[in-house]
């Protein structure tokens, strides 16, 4: 009598099955909308997904830009009946949809998946705390630098992804709570100082960390050269 193969979280999250389906979304396609029924969790296989929320007065804010191997829509597991935000494909994306009941069953029965999902929740909670501190205490220049570094995966395990796909200045402005004109000003400044290469797509260099790590004085051409020459940040 043959034994069943051991459970693999990677296989569970990449193959369709009971309560699990895969879908491809073109750029700007809606995965779920604010106010929709919250009955499933999603796992991003490929691409990028933007999470937005609209206030009763019609003001839109970007509260997350997610990359490969991230969960979203997990609020349904805590009793959320309706979606409080909208998820849209920022680029062409491949997404696994996992019905709430199927995921809850797997989390109860498979410790490896439960451990991976718990790690995701802890990291997401930490990110929310850091975002709040960022909004309360940091300048828009520093908030933009941090957002670019996060999108390029600086600080995560593995090699940073130096190239960021096409992200509009409007999206960046909504992420950090400022105007598009301010984002344009700082993007041009970062490019002039050699912190980024920017021509439709964005290449982030480790020297941009100096904007986030420097506490007081604004970044200028002189301080940028001192930061890079002094080796204050990783290469």
Phi and psi restraints in degrees (value plus and minus 20) as a CYANA .aco file:
   2 UNK   PHI     -97.3   -57.3
   2 UNK   PSI     124.4   164.4
   3 UNK   PHI    -107.1   -67.1
   3 UNK   PSI     131.9   171.9
   4 UNK   PHI     -92.0   -52.0
   4 UNK   PSI     124.4   164.4
   5 UNK   PHI     -83.2   -43.2
   5 UNK   PSI     130.8   170.8
   6 UNK   PHI     -81.9   -41.9
   6 UNK   PSI     130.2   170.2
   7 UNK   PHI     -86.2   -46.2
   7 UNK   PSI     116.0   156.0
   8 UNK   PHI    -143.5  -103.5
   8 UNK   PSI      94.6   134.6
   9 UNK   PHI     -76.2   -36.2
   9 UNK   PSI     -58.1   -18.1
  10 UNK   PHI     -82.5   -42.5
  10 UNK   PSI     -61.9   -21.9
  11 UNK   PHI     -88.0   -48.0
  11 UNK   PSI     -61.5   -21.5
  12 UNK   PHI     -79.4   -39.4
  12 UNK   PSI     -58.2   -18.2
  13 UNK   PHI    -109.2   -69.2
  13 UNK   PSI     -19.7    20.3
  14 UNK   PHI    -143.6  -103.6
  14 UNK   PSI     -28.5    11.5
  15 UNK   PHI    -141.1  -101.1
  15 UNK   PSI     121.2   161.2
  16 UNK   PHI     -91.1   -51.1
  16 UNK   PSI     137.8   177.8
  17 UNK   PHI    -197.8  -157.8
  17 UNK   PSI    -179.7  -139.7
  18 UNK   PHI     -81.3   -41.3
  18 UNK   PSI      97.2   137.2
  19 UNK   PHI      58.2    98.2
  19 UNK   PSI     -14.4    25.6
  20 UNK   PHI    -147.2  -107.2
  20 UNK   PSI     111.5   151.5
  21 UNK   PHI    -160.0  -120.0
  21 UNK   PSI     135.3   175.3
  22 UNK   PHI    -136.2   -96.2
  22 UNK   PSI     123.2   163.2
  23 UNK   PHI    -164.8  -124.8
  23 UNK   PSI     128.9   168.9
  24 UNK   PHI    -124.8   -84.8
  24 UNK   PSI     117.3   157.3
  25 UNK   PHI    -143.0  -103.0
  25 UNK   PSI     110.4   150.4
  26 UNK   PHI     -95.5   -55.5
  26 UNK   PSI     142.9   182.9
  27 UNK   PHI     -72.8   -32.8
  27 UNK   PSI     112.8   152.8
  28 UNK   PHI      55.6    95.6
  28 UNK   PSI     -15.5    24.5
  29 UNK   PHI     -95.3   -55.3
  29 UNK   PSI     125.0   165.0
  30 UNK   PHI    -107.0   -67.0
  30 UNK   PSI     107.4   147.4
  31 UNK   PHI    -108.1   -68.1
  31 UNK   PSI     -67.5   -27.5
  32 UNK   PHI    -170.4  -130.4
  32 UNK   PSI     136.0   176.0
  33 UNK   PHI    -134.7   -94.7
  33 UNK   PSI     132.5   172.5
  34 UNK   PHI     -74.9   -34.9
  34 UNK   PSI     106.6   146.6
  35 UNK   PHI      79.1   119.1
  35 UNK   PSI     -33.3     6.7
  36 UNK   PHI     -88.3   -48.3
  36 UNK   PSI     140.7   180.7
  37 UNK   PHI     -83.8   -43.8
  37 UNK   PSI     115.2   155.2
  38 UNK   PHI    -117.5   -77.5
  38 UNK   PSI      78.1   118.1
  39 UNK   PHI    -154.3  -114.3
  39 UNK   PSI      -8.5    31.5
  40 UNK   PHI    -178.1  -138.1
  40 UNK   PSI     138.3   178.3
  41 UNK   PHI    -130.3   -90.3
  41 UNK   PSI     128.5   168.5
  42 UNK   PHI    -138.8   -98.8
  42 UNK   PSI     129.7   169.7
  43 UNK   PHI    -150.8  -110.8
  43 UNK   PSI     104.6   144.6
  44 UNK   PHI    -106.3   -66.3
  44 UNK   PSI      91.6   131.6
  45 UNK   PHI    -101.4   -61.4
  45 UNK   PSI     -64.9   -24.9
  46 UNK   PHI    -164.8  -124.8
  46 UNK   PSI     130.7   170.7
  47 UNK   PHI      76.3   116.3
  47 UNK   PSI    -181.3  -141.3
  48 UNK   PHI    -156.6  -116.6
  48 UNK   PSI     124.5   164.5
  49 UNK   PHI    -146.2  -106.2
  49 UNK   PSI     114.9   154.9
  50 UNK   PHI    -124.1   -84.1
  50 UNK   PSI     111.0   151.0
  51 UNK   PHI    -126.1   -86.1
  51 UNK   PSI     102.1   142.1
  52 UNK   PHI    -146.8  -106.8
  52 UNK   PSI     137.9   177.9
  53 UNK   PHI    -157.8  -117.8
  53 UNK   PSI     122.0   162.0
  54 UNK   PHI    -135.7   -95.7
  54 UNK   PSI     109.0   149.0
  55 UNK   PHI     -94.8   -54.8
  55 UNK   PSI     145.3   185.3
  56 UNK   PHI     -78.1   -38.1
  56 UNK   PSI     -41.6    -1.6
  57 UNK   PHI    -113.0   -73.0
  57 UNK   PSI     -15.6    24.4
  58 UNK   PHI      70.5   110.5
  58 UNK   PSI     -15.1    24.9
  59 UNK   PHI    -102.0   -62.0
  59 UNK   PSI     109.8   149.8
  60 UNK   PHI    -122.7   -82.7
  60 UNK   PSI     119.8   159.8
  61 UNK   PHI    -152.0  -112.0
  61 UNK   PSI     122.3   162.3
  62 UNK   PHI    -111.7   -71.7
  62 UNK   PSI      97.3   137.3
  63 UNK   PHI    -125.5   -85.5
  63 UNK   PSI     -20.3    19.7
  64 UNK   PHI    -192.7  -152.7
  64 UNK   PSI     124.1   164.1
  65 UNK   PHI    -149.2  -109.2
  65 UNK   PSI      88.1   128.1
  66 UNK   PHI    -120.0   -80.0
  66 UNK   PSI     130.6   170.6
  67 UNK   PHI    -139.4   -99.4
  67 UNK   PSI    -193.3  -153.3
  68 UNK   PHI     -71.1   -31.1
  68 UNK   PSI     120.6   160.6
  69 UNK   PHI      51.3    91.3
  69 UNK   PSI       3.8    43.8
  70 UNK   PHI    -129.1   -89.1
  70 UNK   PSI     123.7   163.7
  71 UNK   PHI    -107.1   -67.1
  71 UNK   PSI     134.0   174.0
  72 UNK   PHI    -174.6  -134.6
  72 UNK   PSI     141.0   181.0
  73 UNK   PHI      61.3   101.3
  73 UNK   PSI      -3.9    36.1
  74 UNK   PHI     -94.5   -54.5
  74 UNK   PSI     -24.5    15.5
  75 UNK   PHI     -78.6   -38.6
  75 UNK   PSI     -45.4    -5.4
  76 UNK   PHI     -82.6   -42.6
  76 UNK   PSI     -43.9    -3.9
  77 UNK   PHI     -94.3   -54.3
  77 UNK   PSI     -35.4     4.6
  78 UNK   PHI    -124.9   -84.9
  78 UNK   PSI      -3.7    36.3
  79 UNK   PHI      76.4   116.4
  79 UNK   PSI     -16.4    23.6
  80 UNK   PHI     -85.5   -45.5
  80 UNK   PSI     102.6   142.6
  81 UNK   PHI    -108.3   -68.3
  81 UNK   PSI     -57.0   -17.0
  82 UNK   PHI    -142.6  -102.6
  82 UNK   PSI     128.9   168.9
  83 UNK   PHI     -87.5   -47.5
  83 UNK   PSI     114.1   154.1
  84 UNK   PHI    -116.6   -76.6
  84 UNK   PSI     -20.8    19.2
  85 UNK   PHI    -167.6  -127.6
  85 UNK   PSI     150.5   190.5
  86 UNK   PHI    -130.5   -90.5
  86 UNK   PSI     118.0   158.0
  87 UNK   PHI    -132.1   -92.1
  87 UNK   PSI     104.1   144.1
  88 UNK   PHI    -148.6  -108.6
  88 UNK   PSI     127.1   167.1
  89 UNK   PHI     -93.8   -53.8
  89 UNK   PSI      99.5   139.5
  90 UNK   PHI     -99.1   -59.1
  90 UNK   PSI     -50.9   -10.9
  91 UNK   PHI    -155.0  -115.0
  91 UNK   PSI     153.0   193.0
  92 UNK   PHI     -74.6   -34.6
  92 UNK   PSI     106.2   146.2
  93 UNK   PHI    -155.8  -115.8
  93 UNK   PSI     130.1   170.1
  94 UNK   PHI    -135.3   -95.3
  94 UNK   PSI     104.4   144.4
  95 UNK   PHI    -150.3  -110.3
  95 UNK   PSI     112.9   152.9
  96 UNK   PHI    -112.0   -72.0
  96 UNK   PSI     109.0   149.0
  97 UNK   PHI    -123.8   -83.8
  97 UNK   PSI     106.0   146.0
  98 UNK   PHI    -140.2  -100.2
  98 UNK   PSI      97.2   137.2
  99 UNK   PHI     -79.6   -39.6
  99 UNK   PSI     125.4   165.4
 100 UNK   PHI     -72.1   -32.1
 100 UNK   PSI     -67.9   -27.9
 101 UNK   PHI     -84.7   -44.7
 101 UNK   PSI     -58.1   -18.1
 102 UNK   PHI     -87.0   -47.0
 102 UNK   PSI     -60.3   -20.3
 103 UNK   PHI     -90.4   -50.4
 103 UNK   PSI     -62.3   -22.3
 104 UNK   PHI     -80.4   -40.4
 104 UNK   PSI     -60.1   -20.1
 105 UNK   PHI     -83.8   -43.8
 105 UNK   PSI     -65.9   -25.9
 106 UNK   PHI     -84.7   -44.7
 106 UNK   PSI     -58.2   -18.2
 107 UNK   PHI     -85.8   -45.8
 107 UNK   PSI     -54.8   -14.8
 108 UNK   PHI     -91.5   -51.5
 108 UNK   PSI     -56.8   -16.8
 109 UNK   PHI    -116.7   -76.7
 109 UNK   PSI     -38.1     1.9
 110 UNK   PHI    -143.5  -103.5
 110 UNK   PSI      78.6   118.6
 111 UNK   PHI     -77.8   -37.8
 111 UNK   PSI     -55.3   -15.3
 112 UNK   PHI     -84.5   -44.5
 112 UNK   PSI     -61.5   -21.5
 113 UNK   PHI     -89.3   -49.3
 113 UNK   PSI     -61.1   -21.1
 114 UNK   PHI     -80.0   -40.0
 114 UNK   PSI     -60.5   -20.5
 115 UNK   PHI     -84.7   -44.7
 115 UNK   PSI     -63.0   -23.0
 116 UNK   PHI     -84.4   -44.4
 116 UNK   PSI     -61.9   -21.9
 117 UNK   PHI     -89.5   -49.5
 117 UNK   PSI     -57.2   -17.2
 118 UNK   PHI     -84.6   -44.6
 118 UNK   PSI     -60.1   -20.1
 119 UNK   PHI     -81.7   -41.7
 119 UNK   PSI     -60.3   -20.3
 120 UNK   PHI     -80.4   -40.4
 120 UNK   PSI     -66.2   -26.2
 121 UNK   PHI     -83.5   -43.5
 121 UNK   PSI     -60.7   -20.7
 122 UNK   PHI     -85.0   -45.0
 122 UNK   PSI     -63.4   -23.4
 123 UNK   PHI     -86.0   -46.0
 123 UNK   PSI     -58.8   -18.8
 124 UNK   PHI     -84.8   -44.8
 124 UNK   PSI     -61.8   -21.8
 125 UNK   PHI     -83.4   -43.4
 125 UNK   PSI     -60.9   -20.9
 126 UNK   PHI     -83.7   -43.7
 126 UNK   PSI     -60.8   -20.8
 127 UNK   PHI     -82.5   -42.5
 127 UNK   PSI     -60.7   -20.7
 128 UNK   PHI     -82.7   -42.7
 128 UNK   PSI     -62.8   -22.8
 129 UNK   PHI     -81.5   -41.5
 129 UNK   PSI     -64.5   -24.5
 130 UNK   PHI     -84.6   -44.6
 130 UNK   PSI     -58.4   -18.4
 131 UNK   PHI     -83.3   -43.3
 131 UNK   PSI     -59.8   -19.8
 132 UNK   PHI     -84.7   -44.7
 132 UNK   PSI     -66.2   -26.2
 133 UNK   PHI     -79.9   -39.9
 133 UNK   PSI     -61.9   -21.9
 134 UNK   PHI     -78.7   -38.7
 134 UNK   PSI     -66.5   -26.5
 135 UNK   PHI     -88.1   -48.1
 135 UNK   PSI     -55.2   -15.2
 136 UNK   PHI     -97.9   -57.9
 136 UNK   PSI     -55.4   -15.4
 137 UNK   PHI    -140.4  -100.4
 137 UNK   PSI     -36.4     3.6
 138 UNK   PHI    -122.0   -82.0
 138 UNK   PSI     132.5   172.5
 139 UNK   PHI     -90.5   -50.5
 139 UNK   PSI     142.7   182.7
 140 UNK   PHI     -82.8   -42.8
 140 UNK   PSI     -51.3   -11.3
 141 UNK   PHI     -83.3   -43.3
 141 UNK   PSI     -66.8   -26.8
 142 UNK   PHI     -89.1   -49.1
 142 UNK   PSI     -56.5   -16.5
 143 UNK   PHI     -83.3   -43.3
 143 UNK   PSI     -60.5   -20.5
 144 UNK   PHI     -85.5   -45.5
 144 UNK   PSI     -64.3   -24.3
 145 UNK   PHI     -79.1   -39.1
 145 UNK   PSI     -64.5   -24.5
 146 UNK   PHI     -83.9   -43.9
 146 UNK   PSI     -61.7   -21.7
 147 UNK   PHI     -82.0   -42.0
 147 UNK   PSI     -62.7   -22.7
 148 UNK   PHI     -85.1   -45.1
 148 UNK   PSI     -61.5   -21.5
 149 UNK   PHI     -84.9   -44.9
 149 UNK   PSI     -60.3   -20.3
 150 UNK   PHI     -84.7   -44.7
 150 UNK   PSI     -61.2   -21.2
 151 UNK   PHI     -87.0   -47.0
 151 UNK   PSI     -46.2    -6.2
 152 UNK   PHI    -110.1   -70.1
 152 UNK   PSI     -15.4    24.6
 153 UNK   PHI      46.6    86.6
 153 UNK   PSI       5.0    45.0
 154 UNK   PHI     -86.2   -46.2
 154 UNK   PSI     115.8   155.8
 155 UNK   PHI      74.7   114.7
 155 UNK   PSI     -31.8     8.2
 156 UNK   PHI    -113.1   -73.1
 156 UNK   PSI     146.6   186.6
 157 UNK   PHI     -85.7   -45.7
 157 UNK   PSI     128.1   168.1
 158 UNK   PHI      68.6   108.6
 158 UNK   PSI     158.1   198.1
 159 UNK   PHI     -95.5   -55.5
 159 UNK   PSI     113.9   153.9
 160 UNK   PHI     -79.3   -39.3
 160 UNK   PSI     125.2   165.2
 161 UNK   PHI    -108.8   -68.8
 161 UNK   PSI      77.2   117.2
 162 UNK   PHI     -87.1   -47.1
 162 UNK   PSI     -44.7    -4.7
 163 UNK   PHI    -118.5   -78.5
 163 UNK   PSI     105.0   145.0
 164 UNK   PHI    -121.5   -81.5
 164 UNK   PSI     113.8   153.8
 165 UNK   PHI     -82.6   -42.6
 165 UNK   PSI    -199.7  -159.7
 166 UNK   PHI     -86.4   -46.4
 166 UNK   PSI      85.4   125.4
 167 UNK   PHI    -138.3   -98.3
 167 UNK   PSI     104.0   144.0
 168 UNK   PHI     -92.3   -52.3
 168 UNK   PSI     134.7   174.7
 169 UNK   PHI     -84.4   -44.4
 169 UNK   PSI     -50.5   -10.5
 170 UNK   PHI     -83.5   -43.5
 170 UNK   PSI     -63.3   -23.3
 171 UNK   PHI     -82.6   -42.6
 171 UNK   PSI     -64.4   -24.4
 172 UNK   PHI     -80.7   -40.7
 172 UNK   PSI     -60.6   -20.6
 173 UNK   PHI     -82.4   -42.4
 173 UNK   PSI     -60.7   -20.7
 174 UNK   PHI     -90.9   -50.9
 174 UNK   PSI     -47.6    -7.6
 175 UNK   PHI     -90.8   -50.8
 175 UNK   PSI     -57.8   -17.8
 176 UNK   PHI    -126.3   -86.3
 176 UNK   PSI     -19.3    20.7
 177 UNK   PHI      54.0    94.0
 177 UNK   PSI      25.2    65.2
 178 UNK   PHI    -161.5  -121.5
 178 UNK   PSI    -189.8  -149.8
 179 UNK   PHI    -114.3   -74.3
 179 UNK   PSI     139.9   179.9
 180 UNK   PHI     -82.8   -42.8
 180 UNK   PSI     -56.1   -16.1
 181 UNK   PHI     -84.8   -44.8
 181 UNK   PSI     -56.4   -16.4
 182 UNK   PHI     -88.0   -48.0
 182 UNK   PSI     -61.0   -21.0
 183 UNK   PHI     -80.8   -40.8
 183 UNK   PSI     -64.4   -24.4
 184 UNK   PHI     -79.9   -39.9
 184 UNK   PSI     -63.2   -23.2
 185 UNK   PHI     -80.1   -40.1
 185 UNK   PSI     -67.6   -27.6
 186 UNK   PHI     -91.9   -51.9
 186 UNK   PSI     -55.0   -15.0
 187 UNK   PHI     -83.0   -43.0
 187 UNK   PSI     -63.3   -23.3
 188 UNK   PHI     -84.6   -44.6
 188 UNK   PSI     -58.0   -18.0
 189 UNK   PHI     -84.9   -44.9
 189 UNK   PSI     -66.0   -26.0
 190 UNK   PHI     -81.4   -41.4
 190 UNK   PSI     -59.5   -19.5
 191 UNK   PHI     -86.7   -46.7
 191 UNK   PSI     -62.8   -22.8
 192 UNK   PHI     -82.8   -42.8
 192 UNK   PSI     -54.7   -14.7
 193 UNK   PHI    -103.4   -63.4
 193 UNK   PSI     -23.5    16.5
 194 UNK   PHI      64.0   104.0
 194 UNK   PSI      -6.9    33.1
 195 UNK   PHI     -99.9   -59.9
 195 UNK   PSI     -48.5    -8.5
 196 UNK   PHI    -160.6  -120.6
 196 UNK   PSI     138.4   178.4
 197 UNK   PHI    -130.1   -90.1
 197 UNK   PSI     111.2   151.2
 198 UNK   PHI    -160.6  -120.6
 198 UNK   PSI      90.3   130.3
 199 UNK   PHI    -172.2  -132.2
 199 UNK   PSI      51.6    91.6
 200 UNK   PHI      67.3   107.3
 200 UNK   PSI     -78.0   -38.0
 201 UNK   PHI    -120.2   -80.2
 201 UNK   PSI     146.4   186.4
 202 UNK   PHI    -143.3  -103.3
 202 UNK   PSI     108.1   148.1
 203 UNK   PHI    -131.2   -91.2
 203 UNK   PSI     100.3   140.3
 204 UNK   PHI    -119.3   -79.3
 204 UNK   PSI     110.9   150.9
 205 UNK   PHI    -121.9   -81.9
 205 UNK   PSI     133.4   173.4
 206 UNK   PHI     -81.9   -41.9
 206 UNK   PSI     -42.2    -2.2
 207 UNK   PHI     -82.5   -42.5
 207 UNK   PSI     -39.7     0.3
 208 UNK   PHI     -83.8   -43.8
 208 UNK   PSI     -42.0    -2.0
 209 UNK   PHI     -76.4   -36.4
 209 UNK   PSI     -47.4    -7.4
 210 UNK   PHI     -80.8   -40.8
 210 UNK   PSI     -50.7   -10.7
 211 UNK   PHI     -86.4   -46.4
 211 UNK   PSI     -58.8   -18.8
 212 UNK   PHI     -97.4   -57.4
 212 UNK   PSI     -58.2   -18.2
 213 UNK   PHI    -100.1   -60.1
 213 UNK   PSI     -45.0    -5.0
 214 UNK   PHI     -95.8   -55.8
 214 UNK   PSI     108.3   148.3
 215 UNK   PHI    -103.6   -63.6
 215 UNK   PSI     -58.7   -18.7
 216 UNK   PHI    -141.8  -101.8
 216 UNK   PSI     -91.7   -51.7
 217 UNK   PHI     -83.3   -43.3
 217 UNK   PSI     119.5   159.5
 218 UNK   PHI     -85.0   -45.0
 218 UNK   PSI     132.3   172.3
 219 UNK   PHI     -95.5   -55.5
 219 UNK   PSI     108.8   148.8
 220 UNK   PHI    -146.5  -106.5
 220 UNK   PSI     155.7   195.7
 221 UNK   PHI     -77.8   -37.8
 221 UNK   PSI     -59.9   -19.9
 222 UNK   PHI     -86.9   -46.9
 222 UNK   PSI     -68.2   -28.2
 223 UNK   PHI     -89.4   -49.4
 223 UNK   PSI     -50.1   -10.1
 224 UNK   PHI     -83.0   -43.0
 224 UNK   PSI     -65.2   -25.2
 225 UNK   PHI     -84.1   -44.1
 225 UNK   PSI     -58.7   -18.7
 226 UNK   PHI     -85.0   -45.0
 226 UNK   PSI     -59.7   -19.7
 227 UNK   PHI     -83.5   -43.5
 227 UNK   PSI     -67.3   -27.3
 228 UNK   PHI     -89.0   -49.0
 228 UNK   PSI     -65.4   -25.4
 229 UNK   PHI     -86.6   -46.6
 229 UNK   PSI     -54.6   -14.6
 230 UNK   PHI     -99.7   -59.7
 230 UNK   PSI     -25.5    14.5
 231 UNK   PHI      44.0    84.0
 231 UNK   PSI      15.2    55.2
 232 UNK   PHI     -96.6   -56.6
 232 UNK   PSI     -33.1     6.9
 233 UNK   PHI    -152.8  -112.8
 233 UNK   PSI     138.5   178.5
 234 UNK   PHI     -83.2   -43.2
 234 UNK   PSI     128.1   168.1
